[in-house]
Amino acid sequence: MISLGCAKNLVDAEVMLGSLMADGMEITNEPAEADALIVNTCSFIDSAQEESVDTILESSELRSVQQPGQALIVSGCLPQRFRKELPKLMPEVDAFMGVDQIAEVSRIVREAMAHRSTQPVEGARPARKKKPAAPKSEINMRPQYVPDVETPRFRLTPQHFAYVKIAEGCNHPCSFCIIPRMRGSHRSRQQADIVAEAKELIAQGVKELNLISQDSTYYGMDLRPGHRRTISSPEKFARANADLPEDAATLCSLLRELNAIPGDFWIRLLYTHPAHWTDELIQTIAECPKVARYVDMPLQHIHDTMLERMRRETDGQYIRDLIARIREGIPGIAIRTTFIIGFPGETEKRFETLLDFIRDTKFERLGVFAYSKEDGTRAGGMRGQIPVETKDARCAEAMAAQRKIARAQGKALIGKKLNVLAEKLATDQDLQGADVRSWEHGLIRDTNRRSAKLVDGQYTIARGEADAPDIDGRVYVQGELPVGDFSWVRVIGHTDYDLIAEPV
């Protein structure tokens, strides 16, 4: 299995591997040994799409050399998005599968292997010409699948943290996004089912539950009687939320029940939408000590015209007021956000408004995307498309502004104590910094070779409450800490985005 893309895609990969193992199949880390290879793809933006296509083609080329009889299966967002085109464009693939087929992966693998056995081997001369059979393709246009606690799963994360998918799909009409067309409408898991999974993970030694979905703040709203999807705006969402019965499942009720599970662990809330924040959610986070003081809330822009063109259902003043409410209601909160740079119609003046907002708000964590023009989206056909050079220059300028903010925040933490979760012992390569990119969080930080002098010797890589796995900064702690457990450290230095600390 080669899994690309976001944490939500990773959970799908874990479910597929768990299902395969439950059906008696063996997983191997060596592609040349495999009877079948699955490429679990991402199609969020152009660069992710290109990586997915390149990986498929490279896997096919390696197969011809190492394992000609190997079945090649493509899953995930790419076939979900291009379900009609891919079987014609990629005849070398033996099977394409969509989101709804995740739990049926064993059957599809067997069918792909049978399909592969009928194909002519490359380089061999067949007795007579035979037209190759078309690849198998099972993809529903509007996916409905969502995993539950009984679904087999083979975790691909380290033992001390896990991703918990609380919902699937999205109801938002954002003009730049293709996700609702690929993943379907929002559909929440039952709260009891999520809690049961969380208890199992805690019992297995997990110290951090990362709650994920396309819009975590919408959780439970589709479970109410007479559910309608047209409640995306703050006003409609607030009214719908107020009308819920007392025993309704919401993000607040879920957080409180997870917080009540015995044990020492973090609950991290990822992928929230600004239009769906409520005072109750702010109060819930403040009152639940196991919920990390961290919020992931992509804002995309701040200029009213850009937000309207993006169909974000919030205006600039609403966003400013919301950030003030969150910071006042949850002391010590770290807010992570992302912005889209170079969206159609973004004039220099509108970009400067965003730049001023970044400088004034001083987000604890921030990433940027250069706008990616996606076919099938409303924004893809808009006038006022921005040249690539302009987008890249603006991205660099925005990250330069954030780098100054991050340095100042790092400096302010020197001398303070932090509770951190140890990830692993650092290698020499780790100590040279990292060029971290994520399809869902944009450019995060640049390689900083100057940090090498600060981090010389044996270190442990850890994360604080303000650092989500794989996308945020790290804490480099002198010496060895117990990996997979919490420790208190004191900050003694910083780089652009990372902290240097010593054990307390």
N, C-alpha and C positions, 0 to 999 in steps of 0.2 A: 504494500500500500504506500503510495506517495500522496500525502495530503497537503494541499496548498490553501492559502487564504487565511480566513479569520478563525477565531476560537469556536464560533458556531459551526463552521465546517469541520473543525477538529473533532467536535463531539459526534458529528455524523460519522466520521471515520472510525471513532472508537466504537460506535454502535455496530457498524459494519463488521469490524474485526471481531467484536464479541459474538455476533451472530454466526460468523464463519467458524469460530472456535467451538461454539456450542453445537454446531453441526458436524464436528469431527475433523475440521480442516486444520492444518498446521500453518502457522505464520512464520515466515523467514525474513531475515534482514538482508538477504542476498538476492537481488533480482535474478541473477543467472540460475538460481536454484528453483525458482518459482514456476509452477505449472500455470499460474495466472497472476497478472499484475493489474492492480486497480490504481488509476490516477484520479484522485478526488479533487476536482477543479474549482477555481474561483473565476468569476466573470464580473467583478464589481466595477472595475475601471479598465481602461485600455491596457495598462502595464500588467495588471493581474491576468487579463485575458491572454496577453502575449506569452506570459510565463506558462500558463496552462497549455497553450498550443505547443510551445517549444518542448515542454516536458512530455507531452504525448508523442510527438515526432521523434524525440530522442529515445524514448522507451521503445518505440517501434524499430528504430535503427539498431539499438543494442540487442533487441530480440533476434534480429536476423543473423547476428554474429554469435550470440551466446546461447540462445534457447529458441530455435525456430518454431517449435510447437507451442510456445507460450501464448495463452489467451490474454488479450489486452482489453480491459474494461475501463470505460470513462464514466465517472459519476460526478455529481455536484452541480454547480450553477451553470457551467458552460453548456452541457447538453440540455439542461432545463431551459436555458435562454434560447439556444439554437437547435431545438429538437428536430426541426425539419431539415435544416441545412447540413448538420454534421455527418449524418450517415452517407450523404453524397460526397462531401468534401474529404472525409477520412475513411476510405474503405479498408485501411489497414487495421482499424479498430474492430474488435469482434462483438462488442456489445456496448450500448449506451443505456444508462439508467438514470432516472430522475429522483427527486426527493421522496416521492411516495413509495419508491421501490427499495429504500434503505433496508427495511427489515426482511426483504426478499432476496438479499444479496447472494445467499448460498445457491439458490436456484439459478440466478442469473449467471453466476460464475460457472456452474456446471454446463449451462446452455452455451456460454461463450467458449468453453473448452471443446464442446462438441462441434461448434461452428468452426473453431480453429482447425480441428482435425480434418475438416473437409476442404480446407484451403490449400492451394498449391504451395509447396515449399519454395522460397526464393532461391533461385540459382539452379533448381532442378528442372529437367525438361519433361513435361507431362506427356503421356502417351497420346493424348488428343487435347485440343484446346477446349477449355471449359470455362464459362463465365463464372467468376467468383460470386458466391452467395453474398447478398447484402448483409451488413451488420445487423444484429438484433438491436431493437430499440423499443424501450418501454418507458415512456415519459408522459405523465399527465399534465395537461395544460395548467390547471390550478391545483397545486399540491394541497393535501389535507393532513399529511402525516405529522405526528409529533410523538417523540418517544415517551415512555413511562418507566416507572421504577422496575418493572418486570423485564424490560428490554435488556438482553445481554449487552455487556459493555466491557471493552478492554481498554483501560485508561492509558493514554500516551503521555500524560503529564507526570512530573515527579510525584512521589508518594505524598508529599506534604501539601499539595494544592490540587484543586480540581475545578473544572467548569461545570456549572449546573444550568442546563437550558430550561428556563421557566416558561418559555413560549416560543412560537415560531411564526413567521410571516409578519406583514406590516400593512397597516391601513392608511398610512400617510400619503398625500399626493405630491410630494416633493418633485419639482420639475426636472431635477438632475438625476434622479435615482431610478434604477431598473429593478430594485429588489422586490417590490410587491408583485411584479410580473413573473419573477423567477421563483419566489418563495411563497406566493399566495397571500391570502388575508391573515390577519392576526388571529392566532388560536392559542389559548392559554392551557397549560397543564392544570389539573386539579391540585389545589393547595396541599391536601393530604399526601398526594403522590410525591410532590417535591420534598416535603418534609421527611417522608420515609426514605427517599434517596439520600438526603442530607445526613440523616442519622446513620445510615450505612457507611457513608464516606467518613464521618467523624470516627466511627468505630474502627475504620481501617487505618486511622492515623492522620487523616487530612487535617491540616491546620488553617486552611483558607478555602472558603467556598466563594467562587466567583460567579455571580448570577448574571446570566447572559440571555439576550433575545434581541430582536430587531428594535423593540421599544419596550424596555422593562417597566416604564411608568404606566403603560397601558395594561399591565398585567391584571387579569381578572375581569376587566370590563366587558369582554365578550362572553363571559359566563353568566351575566345577568339575564333575567327573563326579557324577551322582546328586544334583544340586542340589535342595535343599528350601528353601522360603521361610521356614520357621518357625525362624529363627535370629536374631531381632531383639534378644533380650535380651543384655546383656554376657556372661553366662556361656556361652550357646549360641554366640554369635558367636566368643568366644575359643576354644572347643573346635573349631569348624569351621575357624577360621583356623589353628590348630595342626596340623590334619590335612591341610592343603593340601600338595601335592607341591612340591618346591623350585623348579620352573620355573613355578609357577602365577602368573597375572597378578593382582596386587593393587595397591592404591593405592601401597604402598611401592615395588614394582618399577616402576610407572609413573613415579613421581616421580624415582626414580634414573635411569631411562633418559632422561627429559626433561632432567634436570639435566646429563646428559653431552653434550647437543647443543652444539656450538661456538657461541659468541656471547655477547653481553652483554645479558641479559634477565632479567625476573622471572617466576617461576611462582607464581601466587596460587591458594590452595586455598579454594574456597567451598562452602558447604552441607554441612558435616560433621555427623554425629549423635553425641552423647556416648556412646551405648551401643556404638559401634563403634571407639572409639579404643583403640589398643594401645601398649605400650611400644616396639614396633618402629616404629610410625608416628612417635612422638615422636623416636626416635633418627634416623630417616630425615630428617626435617625439619631436625634439628640438624646433620646431616652434609652436607646439600645446600645450598651457598651461594646457588644461584639461586632456591631456594624462599623466597618472601618471609616474613619473620618476622611472620606474620599468620594468624590462624585465625578462620574464620567457623563458629560452633557455636551454633545456636539452642537454648536450654535450656528456654524456655517458662515454667518456674516452679522453685521450690526447696522448697516445702512438700510433704511426703510425700503427704498426702491429695490435694493438687491434681495432683501428678505421677501418682498412681495413677488419678485420675479422667480425666486426659488420656491415659492408657495410654502413657506415655512410656518405660516399661521401665527407668527409672533412679530411684533415690531420692536424697534430698538429700545424704546423706553420700558416696555414690558421686560425685556431681557435684563436691562440695568437694574430695575426694581427687584427682579427675581434673585439676581446675584447678591444684592444687598440683604434680602430676606434670608437667603441660605447662610451667608456669612454671619449674620447676626444671630440666627437661630441655632447654628451648629458651630460653636467656637472651635477653632483649630482645623476647620475643614479645608481640604485641598481640592480645588476645582480643576478638573482636566477638561479641555475643550479642543475642538478642531475647527478650522475655517477653510472654506473653499476660496482660493485666490484665482482671479481671472475669469470669473463667471461672465457669460455674455452680458454686455451692458455695464460692466464695471469700469467706470471712467477713473482717471487719475484722482479726481476729487473724492469719489466714493471709496477708493482704496485708501486714501489718506484718512478718511473717517474711521475705517477699520484699524489702521495703524495706530491712530490716536487712542482708540478704544483698548487695544492691546497694551499700550504703554500706561494708560490710566488704570486699567483694571488689575494688572499684574497677576495674571493667572499663575497658579502654582505649577500647572502642567499644560502644555500647549503644543499642538502639531498643526501643520498646514498641508493642504492638497493644492496642486495645480489643477484647475478644472479640467475634467476629462469629458469630451463630447461623446455621448453615448447614443447610438441609434435606438430608436424606439422610445426616447424620452422627449418630453415637451421642450426641454432646454436645447436638445440637439438641433432643433429647427429654428431656434431664435436668431434674430439679427444681432449684430454687435459682438460676434465672436472675437476673442482676444488672441493676438499672435503668441506663439509658443515662447518667443524670446521675452516678451513682456510679462507673461505669466511666471516664467522662471525667475526673472529679475525681481518681481514683486514677492515671490515666495522667499527668496534670499533676504530681501529687506525685512520681511515680517519675522523671519527666524533670527535675524541679527538683533532686532528689537527684543525678542523673547530671550535671547541668550544673555543680554545685559540684565534683564529681570531675574533670570535663573541664577546668575552669578551673585547678584545682591541677596537673593533669598538664601543661597547656600552659605554666604558669608554670615548672614544673620543667625544661622543655626549653629555656628561654631560655639562649642562649650555646652550645648544643650544635650540632654539625654533622649534617646529614641528607643522604642521597643521594635526590634527588627526580627524578621523571619529569615534564617540562614538558608541560602539556596545551594551553594556548593563551594568547594575550595577553588580559588582563582588560579588559572593557568597564566603563563607569561603572555599569551595572546589576549586573554581577558584584560590584563592590566594595561594594555595599550589603547584601551577605549573601544568604542563600538560605533558602527554606523548602522543605526537601528531604523528600519522602515516597516510600516504596517499598512496594509491596504485600507484599513478602517481608521487609522490614526495619523496618516500622513508622515511627513518628515519629522522625526522626533529630536534627534541630536546628531551632531557631526563627530567624526573622529577628532580627538584632541590629544595629539602626541605629547603635549606639554604635561599631561597628567602622569606620564610614566615615572617621572622623578618623585612624584608624591606617593606613588604606590609601588614601592620596590621591596621585595621580600615576600614572605608568606602572608596571604590575605584570604579572607572568606568573603564571598559575594553574598550580600543580604539585601532585603527590601524592607522599607518602612511602610507604615499605613498609607502613605501618599504615593506608593509605587506599585502599580498593577504589573502582573507578570508580562514580560516580553516587550512592553510598550513604554515604560517609564524609566526613570533613572535607577541607579543602584547605590548601595552603601557598601564600600570596600572597608572591611574591618580587619585590623591588624591581628595576625595570629589565626588560630582555628576556633571556630564556634561549632556547637553540635548542629549538624546539617539537618534541616527539616524541623527545627524547633525555634522557639522564641528566645531572644537574649536582649539584655539591655546594653546599650553602647553609648559612648559620648563622642560627639562630632568634633574632630580636630582639624578638618580641612575640607576643601571642595574643589571640584573641577567645574567645567561649564554646567553639567547637569547631574553629576554624581557627587556623593559625599564620601569623605574619608573619616573613619571612626576607630575608636579603640574600645575594647571590652570594659564594662564597668564592673 
